[in-house]
Amino acid sequence: MCGIVAYLGQKIAQPILIEGLKRLEYRGYDSAGIALLSQGALHVKKAAGRISFLEEKLDKPLADQNIGIGHTRWATHGKPNETNAHPHIDYTGKIAVVHNGIIENYATLKTWLNSQGAQFKSETDTEVISNLIGYFYSTAKSTKNNDRFEWAVQRALNELVGTYGLAIMCTDYPDTLIGAKKGSPLILGVGKNEYIIASDAAAIVEHTTQAIYLSDGEMVVVNPAGFRTTTIDNVEVRKELNQIEYSLDQIELGGFKHYMLKEIFEQPNCIATCIGGRLDEKNGRIVLGGIDKFSRDLTKTKRIIMTACGTAWHAGLVGEFLFEQLARIPSEVEYASEFRYRNPIIDEGTCVIAISQSGETADTLAAIEQAKERGATVLGVVNVVGSTIARTTDAGVYLRVGPEIGVASTKAFTAQVAVLTMLAIELGRRRHISAEQAKYYIEELKEIPQKISRILTQTDHIKTIAQANIEHDNWLFLGRGFNYPVALEGALKLKEISYIHAEGLPAAEMKHGPIALITNRMPVVFVATKCSQYDKIIGNIEEVRARNGCTIVIATEGDEHIRNYADHVVFVPDAPEPLQPLLTVIPLQLLAYHAAVLRGHDVDKPRNLAKSVTVE
């Protein structure tokens, strides 16, 4: 979950590292640091807190500082302070390391290294890596080609249990960077006479659009002559250069105050791009090229399991309803963190769909490996091209919504739902629903982007609703059917960025316990659009009103009757029930955003959270 950036080239490294860290700060902002190498010595600066605190401590860069590594941290082992901030230097003073991941056997290694005379200054697992490399480097008698640095790194990596994305420097090799990956993302950007190792393409695109993506168990050695990739067992690996799929403009704020707001307002274009070229209206078909080879197998699927975490899990829950209603395929959505540790039943004919914005979610990756071992066909629904999940699954569908920088996911959620909707329509057409029904859903799906645009015009109205209710620290979000997952997502968004306690529930479950929570004027958000359970949810609203709760209702345009039951109402355009989540979630995203801003919180950097959960 941490951000890594390392530079080797002809330019001064410090400003490139700092700019890269700023672009990666959404991956962690507990502390930050850089290490520069010049005149045979390491120059290290670290600070607790945001990148700006680190900048205040920096010296004027030297002209010969053309190599360096940097890190912005999301704390796992050790408190977020300057001592525990990366980079970590080994006890010999020669090796500098930045790390994303968790080393599970660090305590055992630390005890052994202490017995060998190594000294530790921090509480982190990462310092074990630097000291282990330093130990092997200092005790090496001879190595092939006399390359002690590379050998020591490989020797150390073979002792580590856990996950890592690493960038490493050595004072004796002032023109060499080493990167390594296992379970945490790592990319090498290849420019003209310069190289950037990073955990995310956001730190690279300003300098080059050419990159290689390391796979697990691989490392890259970079020097002015070029780069070489091997396994950690020193077996050569040939890697192809890939084109980074987005531009610098896409990761700039573009006049918006926050990335989250920008990404909420990007959704009409994002959904249009996501479905673009995939809707064959003439023939009433969905064309998903990424899974075309598996179309016949998918048609015969007997069971679908979706595995995901957080917001992606909510999208999967919408998918469960879609696959069962439109395609009549038994479906379920599993938390990846639970799926990986139990003994799931995966029969012949089971398809597992892994959903992840980043394509690097650690629990989801582990769930994929387990599903593949048991013989399931595994598909990926991811946003980041070239990500580990995209490369690990049998096939998949890209979201095509561009980079999502805001920690609280918005446009990725709607795109995940859109992709699952398209897949359900196509499977439904092949198995259950008529061609006319499929064509109807396709035509309605095509209208979703402009309908989202209409909802976004109500942002000021939604801000007024937030203003009237932000003094309350407990909220409920309730929905039925396809809008139950939307209620869960609305509650999660409010929790993530406003720090208001919120609970999402099926509306009918409220009276089985949670109704005891309702106090005078407590906000209760209902997703009460025109649907098959509309009358039932009106009854649930009445139950809240009888206890003097404050009702905030998401309703269908033209439903003036709903005003009789709502203290506040936001209208969304009408749509078929299976497509409603693409619309009803938009007001809830805006409600959470405005509540957080009005309460004075940093929307893009919520406390204790980072964008991509690449550690367990």
PAZAVEX-180883 format. One record per residue (C-alpha): x, y, z. Coordinates in steps of 0.02 Angstrom, whole numbers, plus 50000, padded with zeros to 5 digits. Example, Ala and Ser with C-alpha at 12.3 -4.5 7.8 and 13.67 -1.06 7.14 Angstrom:
BEGIN
R     c1     c2     c3
R  50615  49775  50390
R  50684  49947  50357
This chain:
BEGIN
R     c1     c2     c3
R  50000  50000  50000
R  50154  50111  50008
R  50219  50215  49865
R  50391  50177  49792
R  50489  50281  49668
R  50672  50264  49618
R  50770  50357  49484
R  50929  50326  49386
R  50978  50440  49243
R  51065  50600  49192
R  50951  50720  49285
R  50958  50771  49467
R  50859  50639  49559
R  50787  50735  49707
R  50651  50838  49619
R  50599  50685  49517
R  50582  50581  49674
R  50481  50713  49765
R  50364  50740  49618
R  50342  50552  49602
R  50302  50536  49787
R  50170  50671  49773
R  50087  50573  49634
R  50094  50417  49741
R  50041  50495  49904
R  49867  50420  49890
R  49952  50252  49920
R  50008  50306  50094
R  50039  50467  50188
R  50096  50419  50363
R  50277  50468  50327
R  50398  50489  50183
R  50582  50488  50144
R  50715  50485  50009
R  50894  50424  49995
R  51016  50498  49868
R  51186  50428  49823
R  51334  50541  49785
R  51521  50538  49816
R  51510  50361  49884
R  51389  50406  50023
R  51203  50394  50058
R  51109  50556  50096
R  50946  50515  50184
R  50802  50629  50234
R  50642  50568  50317
R  50490  50647  50398
R  50330  50592  50482
R  50170  50651  50398
R  50140  50716  50222
R  50264  50744  50081
R  50262  50930  50119
R  50345  50896  50288
R  50484  50802  50199
R  50509  50944  50075
R  50540  51066  50217
R  50688  50961  50274
R  50774  50938  50106
R  50943  51011  50065
R  50983  51089  49898
R  51017  50942  49781
R  51193  50912  49717
R  51229  50902  49532
R  51299  50725  49545
R  51147  50654  49636
R  51080  50561  49485
R  51019  50408  49578
R  50898  50392  49722
R  50752  50302  49801
R  50596  50371  49886
R  50448  50308  49985
R  50281  50365  50053
R  50219  50251  50191
R  50059  50169  50250
R  50112  50095  50416
R  50101  49908  50451
R  50245  49868  50569
R  50292  50012  50683
R  50212  50179  50719
R  50211  50314  50584
R  50361  50416  50640
R  50527  50473  50568
R  50625  50324  50635
R  50509  50199  50553
R  50497  50296  50390
R  50585  50226  50237
R  50717  50215  50165
R  50801  50097  50287
R  50990  50083  50289
R  51079  49923  50338
R  51199  49912  50486
R  51351  49927  50372
R  51289  50092  50299
R  51302  50030  50120
R  51127  49965  50077
R  50969  50072  50062
R  50797  49994  50040
R  50618  50053  50014
R  50482  49922  50032
R  50297  49893  50001
R  50228  49734  50079
R  50243  49630  50236
R  50383  49510  50284
R  50301  49372  50385
R  50461  49294  50453
R  50544  49457  50499
R  50549  49417  50687
R  50647  49256  50658
R  50765  49342  50537
R  50789  49488  50656
R  50838  49372  50798
R  50965  49284  50687
R  51036  49446  50619
R  51056  49513  50795
R  51159  49359  50835
R  51271  49401  50687
R  51303  49577  50750
R  51173  49673  50650
R  51097  49823  50737
R  50917  49884  50716
R  50851  50060  50740
R  50667  50043  50690
R  50514  49937  50730
R  50487  49892  50548
R  50497  49728  50456
R  50582  49820  50313
R  50744  49848  50410
R  50765  49659  50412
R  50777  49666  50222
R  50912  49799  50218
R  51011  49713  50356
R  50993  49542  50275
R  51058  49609  50109
R  51195  49701  50203
R  51245  49542  50295
R  51259  49437  50137
R  51347  49579  50047
R  51477  49604  50183
R  51511  49417  50207
R  51518  49366  50023
R  51685  49290  49978
R  51662  49278  49791
R  51518  49284  49667
R  51494  49260  49482
R  51562  49411  49386
R  51611  49481  49554
R  51438  49562  49567
R  51416  49553  49755
R  51269  49675  49759
R  51155  49577  49644
R  51204  49412  49724
R  51172  49478  49900
R  50998  49539  49849
R  50954  49371  49772
R  51021  49278  49923
R  50919  49386  50042
R  50758  49376  49941
R  50764  49187  49949
R  50757  49198  50139
R  50604  49311  50145
R  50428  49246  50176
R  50291  49369  50134
R  50264  49505  50004
R  50373  49642  49937
R  50398  49774  49807
R  50576  49839  49829
R  50696  49970  49764
R  50875  49950  49824
R  51039  50047  49811
R  51218  50010  49866
R  51356  50138  49897
R  51483  50030  49805
R  51374  50029  49648
R  51335  50214  49618
R  51258  50181  49447
R  51148  50031  49488
R  50968  50012  49549
R  50886  49847  49589
R  50698  49817  49597
R  50610  49658  49651
R  50429  49601  49664
R  50327  49470  49754
R  50145  49509  49789
R  50164  49699  49779
R  50161  49795  49615
R  50322  49858  49536
R  50349  49940  49367
R  50507  49996  49276
R  50483  50151  49168
R  50608  50156  49024
R  50647  50330  48960
R  50786  50408  48857
R  50943  50381  48960
R  50840  50367  49119
R  50744  50237  49218
R  50610  50249  49352
R  50559  50107  49465
R  50388  50136  49543
R  50242  50049  49625
R  50121  50140  49512
R  50125  50212  49336
R  50071  50381  49406
R  50252  50414  49455
R  50314  50370  49282
R  50200  50449  49151
R  50276  50623  49164
R  50441  50551  49103
R  50399  50404  48991
R  50253  50299  48931
R  50360  50144  48905
R  50366  50018  49047
R  50392  49838  49097
R  50288  49754  49230
R  50379  49635  49347
R  50296  49472  49394
R  50309  49387  49562
R  50480  49316  49598
R  50566  49431  49474
R  50695  49567  49493
R  50769  49699  49379
R  50946  49768  49381
R  50963  49941  49304
R  51121  50035  49255
R  51165  50165  49121
R  51191  50026  48994
R  51012  49964  49011
R  50913  49843  49115
R  50913  49656  49143
R  50772  49552  49218
R  50793  49386  49306
R  50706  49278  49433
R  50768  49293  49612
R  50857  49128  49574
R  50956  49216  49436
R  50865  49139  49288
R  50854  49265  49145
R  50679  49328  49102
R  50638  49419  48941
R  50514  49562  48965
R  50426  49663  48831
R  50402  49851  48841
R  50221  49901  48866
R  50133  50065  48831
R  50062  50148  48987
R  49878  50168  48948
R  49846  50343  49018
R  49919  50517  49008
R  49980  50645  49133
R  49821  50748  49107
R  49717  50606  49177
R  49804  50613  49346
R  49791  50802  49366
R  49649  50887  49461
R  49591  50984  49308
R  49508  51125  49405
R  49422  51016  49534
R  49455  51040  49719
R  49478  50854  49751
R  49513  50698  49649
R  49357  50616  49720
R  49245  50755  49655
R  49333  50750  49486
R  49307  50563  49474
R  49124  50575  49524
R  49097  50700  49384
R  49197  50595  49261
R  49072  50453  49273
R  48964  50498  49122
R  49117  50493  49010
R  49191  50344  49101
R  49036  50237  49082
R  49020  50290  48900
R  49200  50233  48874
R  49173  50073  48973
R  49023  50019  48867
R  49086  50097  48705
R  49111  49972  48566
R  49040  49834  48675
R  48855  49859  48639
R  48796  49780  48477
R  48624  49860  48470
R  48584  49795  48296
R  48602  49613  48347
R  48558  49633  48530
R  48726  49567  48588
R  48866  49617  48705
R  49043  49604  48635
R  49177  49580  48769
R  49335  49540  48673
R  49438  49500  48827
R  49334  49345  48865
R  49280  49298  48689
R  49378  49135  48691
R  49284  49080  48845
R  49109  49127  48786
R  49052  48947  48756
R  49119  48888  48924
R  49036  49034  49011
R  48870  48993  48929
R  48880  48821  49011
R  48932  48890  49180
R  48838  48808  49324
R  48891  48928  49461
R  48974  49096  49476
R  49078  49152  49625
R  49133  49333  49632
R  49276  49376  49749
R  49324  49552  49798
R  49353  49672  49942
R  49270  49834  49998
R  49184  49933  49862
R  49222  49797  49733
R  49129  49673  49845
R  48976  49786  49837
R  48989  49786  49647
R  49000  49596  49656
R  48840  49590  49758
R  48752  49687  49621
R  48827  49559  49502
R  48754  49416  49604
R  48580  49487  49581
R  48612  49519  49396
R  48675  49345  49354
R  48535  49259  49447
R  48395  49367  49375
R  48454  49389  49196
R  48554  49229  49165
R  48477  49113  49297
R  48649  49058  49355
R  48670  49023  49542
R  48790  49158  49602
R  48873  49220  49760
R  48998  49352  49809
R  49137  49311  49932
R  49251  49424  50030
R  49422  49378  49960
R  49497  49388  50133
R  49380  49248  50190
R  49379  49147  50030
R  49567  49122  50035
R  49567  49045  50209
R  49420  48927  50203
R  49384  48771  50103
R  49270  48835  49964
R  49170  48715  49859
R  49223  48737  49678
R  49141  48608  49565
R  49159  48577  49381
R  49073  48718  49290
R  49115  48849  49422
R  49173  49018  49359
R  49263  49135  49479
R  49262  49321  49440
R  49392  49427  49531
R  49348  49611  49545
R  49479  49742  49586
R  49510  49922  49532
R  49698  49912  49550
R  49719  49732  49498
R  49842  49714  49642
R  49730  49680  49793
R  49825  49553  49898
R  49676  49454  49964
R  49596  49446  49792
R  49758  49383  49714
R  49768  49246  49845
R  49587  49198  49811
R  49626  49185  49625
R  49770  49067  49657
R  49660  48954  49763
R  49521  48954  49633
R  49643  48910  49493
R  49718  48768  49595
R  49543  48694  49610
R  49512  48701  49424
R  49395  48850  49408
R  49391  48964  49258
R  49448  49130  49330
R  49402  49298  49252
R  49464  49469  49304
R  49367  49632  49308
R  49504  49762  49335
R  49548  49939  49288
R  49737  49942  49280
R  49808  49872  49120
R  49954  49754  49150
R  49911  49732  49334
R  49947  49568  49421
R  49766  49510  49422
R  49751  49551  49237
R  49903  49442  49204
R  49855  49302  49324
R  49675  49268  49274
R  49625  49161  49125
R  49541  49308  49041
R  49450  49466  49088
R  49373  49634  49052
R  49455  49803  49081
R  49351  49943  49154
R  49433  50075  49041
R  49396  50221  49158
R  49572  50290  49174
R  49669  50309  49336
R  49570  50326  49497
R  49670  50429  49622
R  49537  50462  49755
R  49554  50335  49895
R  49364  50317  49905
R  49319  50227  49744
R  49181  50303  49637
R  49201  50285  49450
R  49279  50113  49468
R  49124  50053  49562
R  49003  50109  49427
R  49116  50036  49292
R  49128  49870  49385
R  48938  49866  49394
R  48927  49911  49209
R  49045  49770  49160
R  48950  49643  49266
R  48788  49707  49191
R  48852  49682  49015
R  48914  49507  49056
R  48746  49462  49137
R  48648  49528  48987
R  48752  49426  48866
R  48743  49267  48970
R  48558  49299  48991
R  48535  49316  48804
R  48623  49149  48778
R  48530  49058  48916
R  48369  49135  48979
R  48303  49302  48915
R  48239  49335  48740
R  48334  49430  48606
R  48206  49570  48624
R  48238  49582  48811
R  48425  49585  48785
R  48406  49723  48656
R  48297  49821  48778
R  48428  49813  48915
R  48566  49861  48793
R  48467  50013  48735
R  48436  50064  48916
R  48618  50038  48963
R  48670  50154  48824
R  48566  50292  48905
R  48652  50279  49075
R  48791  50407  49044
R  48673  50550  49003
R  48561  50502  49149
R  48711  50512  49267
R  48746  50686  49197
R  48571  50740  49248
R  48597  50678  49425
R  48761  50773  49441
R  48671  50938  49413
R  48596  50915  49587
R  48762  50925  49678
R  48718  51090  49764
R  48551  51020  49823
R  48639  50866  49893
R  48765  50980  49979
R  48619  51066  50066
R  48556  50897  50128
R  48728  50855  50194
R  48740  51024  50281
R  48576  50993  50372
R  48631  50825  50441
R  48819  50821  50469
R  48807  50853  50656
R  48740  50675  50675
R  48872  50540  50702
R  48762  50389  50662
R  48671  50357  50498
R  48577  50211  50420
R  48571  50171  50233
R  48430  50057  50177
R  48380  49979  50011
R  48295  49827  49938
R  48335  49712  49793
R  48462  49784  49673
R  48476  49939  49782
R  48526  49846  49940
R  48709  49840  49882
R  48695  50026  49842
R  48645  50057  50024
R  48800  49963  50080
R  48909  50066  49963
R  48830  50229  50019
R  48866  50187  50201
R  49045  50139  50161
R  49077  50302  50068
R  49014  50404  50215
R  49121  50306  50338
R  49278  50315  50232
R  49292  50501  50210
R  49179  50589  50337
R  49215  50472  50485
R  49029  50465  50521
R  48973  50294  50582
R  48855  50223  50453
R  48774  50054  50428
R  48701  49985  50267
R  48560  49858  50276
R  48421  49776  50177
R  48274  49888  50222
R  48169  49745  50290
R  48307  49697  50413
R  48297  49863  50503
R  48157  49804  50616
R  48255  49648  50664
R  48369  49746  50779
R  48445  49904  50703
R  48282  50002  50725
R  48336  50016  50907
R  48472  50136  50851
R  48353  50267  50784
R  48352  50424  50888
R  48273  50595  50864
R  48317  50664  50690
R  48443  50526  50656
R  48477  50525  50467
R  48411  50370  50379
R  48447  50361  50191
R  48325  50259  50087
R  48351  50206  49907
R  48167  50202  49861
R  48155  50207  49672
R  48009  50136  49574
R  48036  49949  49581
R  47950  49785  49621
R  47970  49817  49808
R  47922  50001  49807
R  47769  49982  49921
R  47870  49881  50045
R  48006  50012  50061
R  47875  50148  50085
R  47820  50048  50236
R  47999  50047  50299
R  48008  50235  50281
R  47850  50252  50383
R  47929  50148  50522
R  48072  50271  50533
R  47959  50423  50527
R  47856  50351  50670
R  48014  50357  50776
R  48055  50535  50721
R  48204  50489  50614
R  48257  50605  50473
R  48220  50523  50305
R  48333  50559  50155
R  48259  50472  50003
R  48331  50432  49832
R  48178  50421  49719
R  48127  50407  49537
R  48094  50565  49438
R  47908  50605  49433
R  47870  50516  49596
R  47796  50667  49684
R  47704  50551  49805
R  47870  50513  49890
R  47879  50690  49958
R  47746  50641  50084
R  47872  50525  50166
R  48038  50616  50143
R  48120  50755  50241
R  48241  50768  50095
R  48227  50692  49922
R  48346  50674  49776
R  48272  50617  49611
R  48359  50505  49485
R  48300  50461  49309
R  48198  50304  49286
R  48285  50145  49230
R  48251  49957  49231
R  48282  49882  49403
R  48443  49790  49355
R  48519  49954  49294
R  48463  50064  49439
R  48623  50043  49544
R  48719  50137  49409
R  48610  50289  49448
R  48560  50275  49630
R  48739  50267  49692
R  48782  50439  49619
R  48685  50544  49747
R  48761  50440  49888
R  48937  50474  49823
R  48900  50660  49820
R  48819  50654  49992
R  48973  50574  50067
R  49089  50695  49977
R  48998  50852  50036
R  48979  50785  50213
R  49166  50755  50224
R  49212  50926  50154
R  49088  51015  50268
R  49164  50924  50417
R  49336  50985  50366
R  49416  50821  50314
R  49543  50786  50177
R  49433  50689  50058
R  49573  50618  49951
R  49680  50563  50099
R  49563  50492  50231
R  49645  50439  50392
R  49712  50261  50406
R  49667  50220  50225
R  49766  50196  50067
R  49706  50169  49890
R  49770  49996  49846
R  49775  49863  49981
R  49928  49764  49927
R  49963  49693  50099
R  49861  49568  50199
